[in-house]
């Protein structure tokens, strides 16, 4: 310990002292060793002066001082030249080492510039980054030298490790991480956003997350104009910040409102079990998804004719020459010379018109009258910032006389009830009940099986469970609901909201149950829009009560039950109802089959036998 303490004290005296001590130590070792070597050498000079010269030569060679012998001036100059050469070489090595270390440190810290073109840039860090990267890898599977650059105020090594653990192999897509503030225009240059094909701005969440997104969008604008046709996609949580973010993104940018979209999809899925599975199939790049393809082979033909023109693709709309998206237009709509088709297909090169007309079984088509909507009874378990949006969205969908019972603990729900008392439209009747959704006695007071649908959302109404998170409360609530199902032997229609996709695997529910994982959903939407900007208008219409959206309707409204029919017959039956059939769900496979019975974009030439409980997936007006 004393030796280490003395060494530490020596180190603090500066470089000159260290050099002096190093010189003394070297001489103290080299000179005695040289003396021993010379005196032990049988071929050494016999005279004392000769042996001294030999010792000097050994010391000079060891310390790279030349070791020359001769007159004193000659020896002195040789030592001086050796010292100068040693100093020069040492300085050169030091400069090279320092430069390499600085370069390696810059690479390790993620501060070097990414020299890529046509790449995708992710700005910010959140749980959405992992599904976004995974989907970009899948989308770039058929591309060579694809690259994704990530810039976040986080250590580069940590980002590399987390991406590798969550995403796994990335195939031919290179993931390049850089560290720095996304709201600094000079730092943004590290990921070359001006040469990127798409820039995705992720919301970090928490207080100030939306403000950070707006500042990042402003910094992106200040960094300079893009060199090509770049698309910018961002997401904010609070709908009140959507307008500001849209202004910062510019007219070519697309901003998603996370809470608004999640609330809309929760409401739609609560009224149509299985809808979340359909969106999962459509939004990821693993199967069939939305593409915009040329319509040159169908110019001057009607949209109704286009519906049956493809055997392995499903047509759902048009992209007009001016860029406008028309979802599910009337069958008689003419396709113009500059129009494109909006289709669901495996890839953009698989949308090829069939050479011959697809067979349609006219005798199997059913002409069913429209079903009369009825009032619904719904249950909402939990309360968070999206709950008021859910209630407002429900009010746009349900029939007059429909009821919603809200169960939550704390003042937030009660405050909302007081604020809206007497001022809510009469279409939806809302009742608030005070209670903890994680307690069995709270649910026991309700006749849960009597409700048409049950929504379980991340409960932020109280913190009585200590460190229990929102997903943890949801899991406990689902346990109680499963116990109710087992006791009453009745299947509940439950739609669950979660924030972490890993917790979905732990949920005690039947296979094929509906889940809305907010982070993953928004990540999938952002990725789809980044690959095709026209899809922003499509998703905007799908997630609103106005216009067309996706429905799961009884198959017996389209074709005769128990009879083998080609899917082309279903498409034709749907066309006559002014709808676009894009798939089906078989009840027999809802719990065990692939994709839980959901088939999106099936081959129209293949036959299927529908039962009374099967559903046809259509794009139709509400």
C-alpha positions as CSV (number, residue, x, y, z in Angstrom):
1,X,0.0,0.0,0.0
2,X,2.9,2.4,0.8
3,X,4.5,1.7,-2.5
4,X,1.3,2.5,-4.3
5,X,0.8,5.6,-2.3
6,X,4.4,6.8,-3.1
7,X,3.8,6.1,-6.8
8,X,0.6,8.1,-6.8
9,X,2.4,11.0,-5.2
10,X,5.1,10.8,-7.8
11,X,2.6,10.9,-10.6
12,X,1.1,14.2,-9.5
13,X,4.5,16.1,-9.8
14,X,4.1,16.5,-13.6
15,X,5.9,15.3,-16.7
16,X,9.5,16.7,-16.1
17,X,9.7,14.8,-12.8
18,X,8.3,11.6,-14.4
19,X,10.9,11.8,-17.3
20,X,13.7,12.3,-14.8
21,X,12.7,9.4,-12.6
22,X,12.2,7.2,-15.7
23,X,15.7,8.1,-16.9
24,X,17.2,7.2,-13.6
25,X,15.4,3.9,-13.4
26,X,16.4,3.0,-16.9
27,X,20.1,3.9,-16.2
28,X,19.9,2.1,-12.9
29,X,18.9,-1.1,-14.7
30,X,20.7,-0.9,-18.1
31,X,24.2,0.3,-16.8
32,X,24.7,-2.5,-14.2
33,X,23.4,-5.1,-16.6
34,X,25.7,-3.9,-19.4
35,X,28.7,-4.1,-17.0
36,X,27.9,-7.6,-16.1
37,X,27.5,-8.6,-19.7
38,X,30.9,-7.1,-20.7
39,X,32.8,-8.5,-17.8
40,X,31.2,-11.9,-18.3
41,X,32.1,-11.9,-22.1
42,X,35.3,-13.8,-22.8
43,X,35.8,-11.9,-26.0
44,X,35.7,-8.5,-24.2
45,X,38.7,-6.1,-24.5
46,X,41.4,-6.9,-21.9
47,X,42.0,-3.3,-20.9
48,X,39.8,-1.3,-18.5
49,X,39.3,1.5,-21.0
50,X,38.3,-1.0,-23.7
51,X,35.7,-2.6,-21.4
52,X,34.3,0.9,-20.4
53,X,33.9,1.6,-24.1
54,X,32.1,-1.8,-24.6
55,X,29.8,-1.0,-21.6
56,X,29.0,2.4,-23.3
57,X,28.3,0.7,-26.6
58,X,25.9,-1.8,-24.9
59,X,24.1,1.1,-23.0
60,X,23.8,3.1,-26.3
61,X,22.4,0.3,-28.3
62,X,19.9,-0.6,-25.5
63,X,18.7,3.0,-25.1
64,X,18.9,3.7,-28.8
65,X,21.7,6.3,-28.2
66,X,24.0,5.0,-30.9
67,X,26.8,3.9,-28.6
68,X,29.5,5.5,-30.7
69,X,33.1,5.7,-29.4
70,X,35.8,8.2,-30.2
71,X,36.6,11.8,-29.3
72,X,34.2,13.4,-26.7
73,X,32.8,15.9,-29.2
74,X,32.0,13.0,-31.6
75,X,30.3,11.0,-28.9
76,X,28.3,14.0,-27.7
77,X,27.0,14.8,-31.2
78,X,26.1,11.2,-31.9
79,X,24.1,11.1,-28.6
80,X,22.4,14.4,-29.5
81,X,21.4,13.2,-32.9
82,X,20.1,9.9,-31.4
83,X,18.0,11.9,-28.9
84,X,16.6,14.2,-31.6
85,X,15.7,11.1,-33.7
86,X,14.1,9.4,-30.7
87,X,12.2,12.6,-29.9
88,X,10.9,12.9,-33.4
89,X,9.9,9.3,-33.7
90,X,8.2,9.4,-30.3
91,X,6.3,12.5,-31.2
92,X,5.2,11.1,-34.5
93,X,4.0,7.8,-32.9
94,X,2.2,9.9,-30.2
95,X,0.4,12.0,-32.9
96,X,-0.6,9.0,-34.9
97,X,-1.8,7.2,-31.7
98,X,-3.7,10.3,-30.5
99,X,-5.4,10.7,-33.9
100,X,-6.4,7.0,-34.0
101,X,-7.7,7.2,-30.5
102,X,-9.8,10.3,-31.2
103,X,-11.2,8.6,-34.3
104,X,-12.0,5.4,-32.5
105,X,-13.5,7.4,-29.6
106,X,-15.7,9.4,-32.1
107,X,-16.9,6.1,-33.6
108,X,-17.5,4.6,-30.2
109,X,-19.4,7.7,-29.1
110,X,-21.4,7.8,-32.3
111,X,-20.3,11.3,-33.5
112,X,-19.1,10.5,-37.0
113,X,-21.1,11.4,-40.1
114,X,-23.2,8.8,-41.8
115,X,-22.5,9.0,-45.6
116,X,-25.6,7.2,-47.0
117,X,-28.2,8.0,-49.6
118,X,-31.8,6.6,-49.8
119,X,-31.6,5.4,-46.2
120,X,-34.2,5.8,-43.4
121,X,-33.5,8.0,-40.4
122,X,-35.0,7.5,-36.9
123,X,-34.8,10.5,-34.6
124,X,-35.3,9.9,-30.9
125,X,-35.5,6.8,-28.7
126,X,-38.5,5.1,-27.2
127,X,-40.1,1.6,-27.1
128,X,-41.4,2.2,-30.7
129,X,-37.8,2.1,-32.0
130,X,-37.7,-1.7,-31.9
131,X,-40.9,-2.6,-33.9
132,X,-40.0,0.2,-36.3
133,X,-36.6,-1.2,-37.0
134,X,-37.9,-4.8,-37.2
135,X,-40.5,-3.7,-39.8
136,X,-38.0,-1.7,-41.8
137,X,-35.8,-4.8,-41.9
138,X,-38.7,-6.8,-43.2
139,X,-39.6,-4.1,-45.7
140,X,-36.0,-4.0,-47.0
141,X,-35.6,-7.8,-47.3
142,X,-35.5,-7.6,-51.1
143,X,-33.2,-4.5,-51.2
144,X,-29.4,-4.5,-51.3
145,X,-27.4,-2.3,-49.0
146,X,-30.3,-0.9,-47.1
147,X,-29.5,1.2,-44.1
148,X,-31.3,2.6,-41.1
149,X,-29.6,5.5,-39.1
150,X,-30.7,6.1,-35.5
151,X,-29.9,9.4,-33.8
152,X,-30.7,9.7,-30.1
153,X,-29.4,11.3,-26.9
154,X,-28.1,8.0,-25.7
155,X,-24.9,6.1,-25.6
156,X,-24.1,4.4,-28.9
157,X,-23.0,1.2,-27.4
158,X,-26.1,0.9,-25.3
159,X,-28.3,1.5,-28.4
160,X,-26.4,-1.2,-30.3
161,X,-26.9,-3.7,-27.5
162,X,-30.6,-3.0,-27.0
163,X,-31.3,-3.2,-30.7
164,X,-29.5,-6.4,-31.1
165,X,-31.3,-8.0,-28.1
166,X,-34.8,-6.8,-29.1
167,X,-34.6,-7.0,-32.9
168,X,-32.1,-9.8,-33.5
169,X,-30.7,-10.4,-37.0
170,X,-31.2,-7.6,-39.5
171,X,-30.2,-9.4,-42.7
172,X,-28.9,-7.1,-45.4
173,X,-30.1,-4.0,-43.6
174,X,-27.4,-2.1,-41.7
175,X,-28.3,-0.4,-38.4
176,X,-26.1,2.6,-37.8
177,X,-26.4,4.4,-34.4
178,X,-25.3,7.9,-33.6
179,X,-25.4,9.8,-30.4
180,X,-26.5,13.4,-30.0
181,X,-29.4,15.8,-29.5
182,X,-32.1,15.5,-32.1
183,X,-33.1,19.2,-31.6
184,X,-29.7,20.5,-32.7
185,X,-29.5,21.1,-36.5
186,X,-25.7,20.7,-36.5
187,X,-26.0,17.3,-34.8
188,X,-28.7,16.1,-37.2
189,X,-26.1,16.3,-39.9
190,X,-24.5,13.2,-38.4
191,X,-27.2,11.0,-39.9
192,X,-27.5,12.9,-43.2
193,X,-31.2,13.6,-43.2
194,X,-31.0,15.6,-46.4
195,X,-30.2,12.5,-48.5
196,X,-32.6,10.1,-46.7
197,X,-35.7,8.8,-48.3
198,X,-37.6,9.0,-45.0
199,X,-37.2,10.5,-41.5
200,X,-39.2,9.2,-38.6
201,X,-39.4,11.3,-35.4
202,X,-40.3,9.2,-32.3
203,X,-41.9,10.6,-29.2
204,X,-39.8,9.9,-26.1
205,X,-43.0,10.0,-23.9
206,X,-43.3,11.5,-20.5
207,X,-43.6,15.2,-19.7
208,X,-42.3,17.3,-22.5
209,X,-42.2,14.4,-25.0
210,X,-44.5,16.2,-27.5
211,X,-42.5,19.4,-27.2
212,X,-39.4,17.5,-27.9
213,X,-41.0,16.2,-31.1
214,X,-41.9,19.7,-32.2
215,X,-38.4,21.0,-31.6
216,X,-36.9,18.0,-33.5
217,X,-39.1,18.8,-36.5
218,X,-38.1,22.5,-36.3
219,X,-34.4,21.4,-36.2
220,X,-35.0,19.1,-39.2
221,X,-36.3,22.1,-41.1
222,X,-33.5,24.3,-40.0
223,X,-30.9,21.7,-41.1
224,X,-31.7,22.4,-44.7
225,X,-33.9,21.2,-47.5
226,X,-33.7,17.5,-48.7
227,X,-32.0,16.7,-51.9
228,X,-34.8,14.3,-53.0
229,X,-38.4,13.4,-52.3
230,X,-38.2,12.8,-48.6
231,X,-41.1,11.9,-46.4
232,X,-41.2,12.9,-42.7
233,X,-43.4,11.0,-40.2
234,X,-43.8,12.0,-36.6
235,X,-46.0,11.1,-33.6
236,X,-47.3,13.1,-30.7
237,X,-49.3,11.8,-27.7
238,X,-51.6,14.6,-26.9
239,X,-54.1,15.5,-29.6
240,X,-53.8,19.2,-28.5
241,X,-50.3,19.3,-29.8
242,X,-51.1,17.7,-33.2
243,X,-51.6,21.1,-35.0
244,X,-48.3,22.5,-33.8
245,X,-46.4,19.4,-34.8
246,X,-48.1,19.4,-38.2
247,X,-47.0,23.0,-38.8
248,X,-43.5,22.2,-37.8
249,X,-43.4,19.1,-40.1
250,X,-44.5,21.1,-43.1
251,X,-46.9,20.3,-45.9
252,X,-44.9,17.2,-46.9
253,X,-44.8,15.8,-43.3
254,X,-47.3,13.5,-41.6
255,X,-48.0,13.6,-37.9
256,X,-49.9,10.9,-36.0
257,X,-51.8,11.6,-32.9
258,X,-51.0,8.5,-30.7
259,X,-53.8,8.9,-28.1
260,X,-56.4,9.7,-30.8
261,X,-55.5,6.7,-33.0
262,X,-55.4,4.2,-30.1
263,X,-58.8,5.5,-28.8
264,X,-60.3,5.1,-32.3
265,X,-59.0,1.6,-32.8
266,X,-60.1,0.5,-29.3
267,X,-63.6,1.7,-30.0
268,X,-63.7,0.0,-33.5
269,X,-62.4,-3.3,-32.1
270,X,-64.7,-3.3,-29.1
271,X,-67.6,-3.4,-31.5
272,X,-66.0,-5.8,-34.0
273,X,-64.1,-8.7,-32.3
274,X,-61.1,-9.8,-34.3
275,X,-60.5,-6.4,-35.9
276,X,-57.2,-6.0,-34.1
277,X,-56.0,-9.2,-35.7
278,X,-56.9,-7.9,-39.2
279,X,-54.9,-4.7,-38.6
280,X,-52.0,-6.7,-37.3
281,X,-52.0,-8.6,-40.6
282,X,-52.2,-5.4,-42.7
283,X,-49.7,-3.3,-40.9
284,X,-46.7,-5.5,-40.5
285,X,-44.5,-6.5,-43.5
286,X,-44.6,-10.2,-42.7
287,X,-47.7,-11.0,-44.9
288,X,-49.9,-8.9,-47.2
289,X,-50.1,-5.1,-46.8
290,X,-51.2,-2.0,-48.6
291,X,-49.4,-0.9,-51.7
292,X,-49.9,1.7,-54.5
293,X,-49.4,0.1,-57.9
294,X,-49.9,1.4,-61.5
295,X,-53.3,1.1,-63.1
296,X,-52.2,1.4,-66.7
297,X,-53.8,-2.0,-67.7
298,X,-57.2,-0.8,-66.4
299,X,-57.4,2.7,-67.7
300,X,-60.9,3.7,-68.7
301,X,-62.4,0.7,-66.9
302,X,-64.5,1.0,-63.8
303,X,-63.5,0.4,-60.2
304,X,-66.0,-2.4,-60.0
305,X,-64.2,-4.2,-62.9
306,X,-60.8,-3.7,-61.1
307,X,-62.2,-5.5,-58.0
308,X,-62.3,-8.8,-59.9
309,X,-59.3,-8.2,-62.2
310,X,-56.6,-9.5,-59.7
311,X,-56.4,-13.1,-58.5
312,X,-53.9,-12.6,-55.7
313,X,-54.4,-9.0,-54.8
314,X,-57.4,-7.1,-53.3
315,X,-58.2,-3.7,-54.7
316,X,-59.6,-1.2,-52.0
317,X,-59.2,2.2,-53.6
318,X,-57.7,4.7,-56.0
319,X,-54.9,7.2,-55.8
320,X,-55.8,10.0,-58.1
321,X,-53.4,11.8,-60.4
322,X,-53.4,14.8,-58.0
323,X,-52.3,12.5,-55.1
324,X,-55.7,12.3,-53.4
325,X,-56.7,8.9,-51.9
326,X,-60.2,7.6,-52.5
327,X,-61.1,4.6,-50.4
328,X,-63.9,2.3,-51.6
329,X,-65.2,4.5,-54.4
330,X,-68.5,3.7,-56.2
331,X,-68.2,0.7,-58.6
332,X,-68.9,2.9,-61.6
333,X,-66.0,5.2,-61.0
334,X,-63.7,5.4,-64.0
335,X,-60.0,4.9,-63.7
336,X,-58.1,7.8,-65.2
337,X,-54.8,7.7,-67.1
338,X,-52.8,9.2,-64.2
339,X,-54.6,7.2,-61.5
340,X,-53.0,4.4,-59.4
341,X,-54.6,1.5,-57.6
342,X,-54.6,1.0,-53.8
343,X,-54.3,-2.7,-53.2
344,X,-53.6,-5.3,-50.6
345,X,-50.9,-7.7,-51.9
346,X,-47.8,-9.6,-50.8
347,X,-45.4,-7.2,-52.5
348,X,-45.6,-4.3,-55.0
349,X,-44.6,-6.6,-57.9
350,X,-47.2,-9.3,-57.2
351,X,-50.2,-7.1,-58.2
352,X,-50.6,-8.4,-61.7
353,X,-54.1,-8.6,-63.4
354,X,-55.3,-12.1,-64.1
355,X,-55.3,-13.0,-67.8
356,X,-58.9,-14.4,-67.7
357,X,-62.1,-13.6,-65.9
358,X,-62.3,-15.1,-62.4
359,X,-65.2,-17.6,-62.0
360,X,-68.2,-16.3,-60.0
361,X,-71.0,-18.6,-58.8
362,X,-74.2,-16.5,-59.2
363,X,-76.3,-19.2,-57.5
364,X,-74.3,-18.9,-54.3
365,X,-74.6,-15.1,-53.9
366,X,-77.1,-14.0,-51.2
367,X,-79.0,-10.7,-51.4
368,X,-79.4,-9.9,-47.7
369,X,-81.1,-6.8,-46.5
370,X,-79.0,-4.4,-44.4
371,X,-79.0,-5.3,-40.7
372,X,-80.7,-2.9,-38.4
373,X,-78.3,-1.5,-35.8
374,X,-79.3,-1.9,-32.2
375,X,-78.3,-0.2,-28.9
376,X,-75.3,-1.6,-27.2
377,X,-74.3,-2.1,-23.6
378,X,-70.6,-1.7,-23.0
379,X,-68.2,-1.7,-20.0
380,X,-65.0,0.3,-19.7
381,X,-62.5,-0.9,-17.0
382,X,-59.8,1.6,-16.0
383,X,-59.1,5.3,-16.6
384,X,-56.3,7.1,-18.3
385,X,-55.8,10.2,-20.5
386,X,-57.3,8.4,-23.4
387,X,-60.6,7.5,-21.7
388,X,-62.4,10.8,-22.5
389,X,-61.3,10.3,-26.2
390,X,-62.7,6.7,-26.1
391,X,-66.1,8.0,-24.8
392,X,-66.2,10.7,-27.4
393,X,-65.4,8.2,-30.2
394,X,-68.1,5.7,-28.9
395,X,-70.6,8.5,-29.1
396,X,-70.0,8.8,-32.8
397,X,-70.5,5.1,-33.5
398,X,-73.3,3.7,-31.3
399,X,-77.0,3.9,-31.7
400,X,-79.2,6.1,-29.4
401,X,-79.9,4.4,-26.1
402,X,-76.5,2.7,-25.9
403,X,-74.9,2.6,-22.5
404,X,-71.3,2.7,-21.2
405,X,-70.4,1.8,-17.6
406,X,-67.0,3.2,-16.5
407,X,-65.3,1.6,-13.5
408,X,-62.3,3.4,-12.1
409,X,-60.9,4.6,-8.8
410,X,-60.0,8.1,-7.9
411,X,-60.9,11.6,-8.8
412,X,-60.1,11.7,-12.6
413,X,-63.2,9.7,-13.7
414,X,-65.4,11.5,-11.2
415,X,-64.1,14.9,-12.4
416,X,-64.8,14.0,-16.0
417,X,-68.3,12.8,-15.0
418,X,-69.0,16.1,-13.3
419,X,-67.6,18.2,-16.2
420,X,-69.8,16.4,-18.7
421,X,-73.0,16.1,-16.6
422,X,-75.9,17.5,-18.6
423,X,-73.7,18.4,-21.5
424,X,-73.3,15.0,-23.3
425,X,-75.3,14.2,-26.4
426,X,-78.1,11.7,-25.8
427,X,-76.8,9.0,-28.1
428,X,-74.5,7.4,-25.5
429,X,-75.5,7.2,-21.8
430,X,-72.4,7.1,-19.5
431,X,-72.4,5.9,-15.9
432,X,-69.3,6.1,-13.6
433,X,-68.6,3.7,-10.8
434,X,-65.9,4.1,-8.2
435,X,-63.9,1.0,-7.6
436,X,-60.5,-0.7,-8.2
437,X,-60.6,-2.9,-11.3
438,X,-57.9,-5.1,-9.8
439,X,-60.3,-6.2,-7.0
440,X,-62.6,-9.2,-7.6
441,X,-65.4,-7.6,-5.4
442,X,-65.5,-4.6,-7.8
443,X,-66.3,-6.8,-10.8
444,X,-68.6,-9.1,-8.8
445,X,-71.0,-6.2,-8.3
446,X,-71.4,-6.0,-12.1
447,X,-73.1,-8.5,-14.4
448,X,-70.1,-8.7,-16.7
449,X,-71.4,-11.4,-19.1
450,X,-74.4,-9.2,-19.8
451,X,-72.3,-6.6,-21.6
452,X,-71.9,-6.7,-25.3
453,X,-68.2,-5.8,-25.0
454,X,-65.6,-5.1,-22.3
455,X,-62.7,-2.7,-22.7
456,X,-59.7,-2.9,-20.4
457,X,-57.4,0.0,-20.6
458,X,-54.2,0.9,-18.8
459,X,-55.5,2.1,-15.5
460,X,-53.8,5.3,-14.2
461,X,-56.6,6.3,-11.9
462,X,-54.8,5.5,-8.7
463,X,-51.5,4.1,-7.2
464,X,-52.9,2.1,-4.4
465,X,-51.1,-1.0,-5.6
466,X,-47.7,0.5,-4.8
467,X,-45.2,-0.1,-7.6
468,X,-47.7,-1.9,-9.8
469,X,-47.6,-0.6,-13.4
470,X,-50.5,0.0,-15.8
471,X,-49.9,-3.3,-17.6
472,X,-49.6,-5.1,-14.3
473,X,-53.0,-3.9,-13.3
474,X,-54.4,-4.9,-16.7
475,X,-53.0,-8.5,-16.2
476,X,-54.6,-8.8,-12.8
477,X,-58.0,-7.5,-14.2
478,X,-57.8,-10.1,-17.0
479,X,-57.3,-12.8,-14.4
480,X,-60.5,-11.8,-12.7
481,X,-62.3,-11.7,-16.1
482,X,-61.1,-15.2,-17.0
483,X,-62.4,-16.4,-13.6
484,X,-65.8,-14.9,-14.4
485,X,-65.8,-16.7,-17.8
486,X,-65.0,-20.0,-16.1
487,X,-67.7,-19.5,-13.5
488,X,-70.4,-18.4,-15.8
489,X,-69.3,-20.6,-18.7
490,X,-69.9,-17.7,-21.0
491,X,-67.3,-16.2,-23.4
492,X,-66.7,-12.5,-22.9
493,X,-65.9,-10.1,-25.7
494,X,-62.8,-8.3,-24.3
495,X,-60.5,-5.8,-26.0
496,X,-57.4,-5.0,-24.0
497,X,-55.0,-2.1,-24.2
498,X,-51.3,-2.6,-23.3
499,X,-48.2,-0.5,-23.6
500,X,-45.6,-3.3,-23.7
501,X,-45.9,-6.0,-26.3
502,X,-44.0,-8.5,-24.1
503,X,-46.8,-8.3,-21.5
504,X,-49.3,-9.4,-24.1
505,X,-47.7,-12.8,-24.1
506,X,-48.5,-13.1,-20.4
507,X,-52.1,-12.2,-20.7
508,X,-54.5,-14.9,-19.3
509,X,-56.9,-14.8,-22.2
510,X,-57.9,-17.2,-24.9
511,X,-55.9,-17.5,-28.1
512,X,-56.8,-14.9,-30.7
513,X,-58.1,-12.3,-28.2
514,X,-58.0,-8.7,-29.2
515,X,-55.1,-6.5,-28.0
516,X,-54.1,-3.0,-28.9
517,X,-50.4,-2.4,-28.0
518,X,-50.1,1.3,-28.4
519,X,-46.3,1.5,-29.0
520,X,-46.2,-1.3,-31.5
521,X,-49.3,0.0,-33.3
522,X,-48.0,3.5,-33.8
523,X,-44.6,2.1,-34.8
524,X,-46.2,0.0,-37.5
525,X,-48.3,2.9,-38.8
526,X,-45.2,5.2,-39.0
527,X,-43.2,2.5,-40.9
528,X,-46.0,1.9,-43.4
529,X,-46.3,5.7,-44.2
530,X,-42.5,6.1,-44.4
531,X,-42.5,3.4,-47.1
532,X,-45.5,5.0,-49.0
533,X,-46.7,8.5,-48.2
534,X,-50.1,7.9,-49.8
535,X,-51.0,5.5,-47.0
536,X,-51.3,8.5,-44.6
537,X,-54.7,9.5,-46.2
538,X,-55.8,5.8,-46.2
539,X,-55.2,5.4,-42.4
540,X,-56.8,8.7,-41.6
541,X,-60.0,7.6,-43.2
542,X,-59.9,4.0,-41.8
543,X,-59.6,5.3,-38.2
544,X,-62.5,7.8,-38.3
545,X,-66.2,7.3,-38.0
546,X,-66.9,9.1,-41.3
547,X,-66.2,7.5,-44.6
548,X,-65.1,3.8,-45.1
549,X,-63.5,1.5,-42.6
550,X,-62.9,-2.2,-42.1
551,X,-65.7,-4.4,-40.9
552,X,-66.1,-8.1,-40.1
553,X,-69.6,-9.0,-41.2
554,X,-71.5,-12.3,-41.2
555,X,-70.5,-14.4,-44.2
556,X,-74.1,-15.6,-44.6
557,X,-74.9,-12.0,-45.8
558,X,-72.8,-12.6,-48.9
559,X,-72.9,-16.3,-49.9
560,X,-74.9,-19.4,-49.0
561,X,-73.6,-21.1,-45.8
562,X,-72.2,-24.7,-46.0
563,X,-71.3,-24.4,-49.7
564,X,-67.9,-24.4,-51.4
565,X,-67.4,-21.1,-53.2
566,X,-64.5,-19.3,-54.6
567,X,-63.5,-16.0,-52.9
568,X,-64.1,-14.3,-56.2
569,X,-67.8,-14.9,-55.6
570,X,-67.5,-13.2,-52.2
571,X,-65.8,-10.2,-53.8
572,X,-68.6,-9.9,-56.4
573,X,-71.3,-10.2,-53.7
574,X,-69.6,-7.5,-51.7
575,X,-69.3,-5.3,-54.8
576,X,-73.0,-5.3,-55.2
577,X,-73.3,-4.0,-51.7
578,X,-70.8,-1.3,-52.5
579,X,-68.1,-2.9,-50.4
580,X,-64.6,-4.3,-51.0
581,X,-64.1,-7.8,-49.7
582,X,-60.5,-8.3,-48.6
583,X,-60.6,-11.5,-46.5
584,X,-62.5,-13.6,-44.0
585,X,-62.3,-15.1,-40.5
586,X,-63.3,-18.7,-39.8
587,X,-64.7,-19.3,-36.4
588,X,-63.5,-22.9,-36.3
589,X,-59.9,-21.7,-36.5
590,X,-60.3,-18.6,-34.3
591,X,-58.4,-20.2,-31.3
592,X,-56.0,-22.7,-32.9
593,X,-55.6,-21.9,-36.7
594,X,-52.9,-19.8,-38.3
595,X,-53.5,-16.0,-37.7
596,X,-56.4,-17.2,-35.5
597,X,-58.7,-17.8,-38.5
598,X,-58.0,-14.5,-40.2
599,X,-57.2,-14.7,-43.9
600,X,-56.3,-11.4,-45.5
601,X,-56.1,-11.2,-49.3
602,X,-56.8,-14.9,-50.1
603,X,-56.4,-16.2,-53.6
604,X,-59.8,-15.5,-55.3
605,X,-59.5,-18.8,-57.2
606,X,-59.5,-21.0,-54.1
607,X,-62.7,-22.2,-52.6
608,X,-63.9,-21.9,-49.0
609,X,-66.9,-23.2,-47.0
610,X,-68.5,-20.6,-44.7
611,X,-70.5,-21.4,-41.6
612,X,-73.1,-19.3,-39.7
613,X,-70.5,-17.8,-37.3
614,X,-67.8,-17.0,-39.9
615,X,-67.1,-13.5,-41.0
616,X,-66.2,-11.7,-44.2
617,X,-63.7,-8.8,-43.9
618,X,-64.8,-5.8,-46.0
619,X,-64.0,-2.2,-46.5
620,X,-67.3,-0.4,-46.4
621,X,-68.9,2.9,-45.4
622,X,-70.1,3.1,-41.8
